Amino acid sequence: MSSLPSRFDGVAVLTKANVYFDGNVVSHTVLFADGSKKTLGLIRPGSYYFGTAAAERMEIVAGACRVTLKDETAVQAYAAGAVFEIAANSGFTIEVESGLCEYICSFLP
């Protein structure tokens, strides 16, 4: 059984979607009572670069992707249930070969 959450209780969800790359990456922001936030989203097939201001934890809920961190050449594959982190003031390229990749992005302190 996956350790990834299947639901969040007692939260507020922003109804306006975060839409990137002509709609190929879409997420919604979830706000928690403690002031933290996450985004829940999906990525269509393609390759996309994201810069990070804050450190992030990406949890893959469904599908699969390949990730290359900024300034690195190694490509890591992640499937449902996998987690990876990105440093603040950095970035990553995420590639989805087919289907949809669903994720939870947590913004770390």
Sequence and secondary structure as in RCSB ss.txt:
>XXXX:A:sequence
MSSLPSRFDGVAVLTKANVYFDGNVVSHTVLFADGSKKTLGLIRPGSYYFGTAAAERMEIVAGACRVTLKDETAV
QAYAAGAVFEIAANSGFTIEVESGLCEYICSFLP
>XXXX:A:secstr
   S S   S EE SS EEEGGGTEEEEEEE TTS EEEEEEE SEEEEEEESS EEEEEEESEEEEEETT    
EEEETT EEEE TTEEEEEEE SS EEEEEEE  
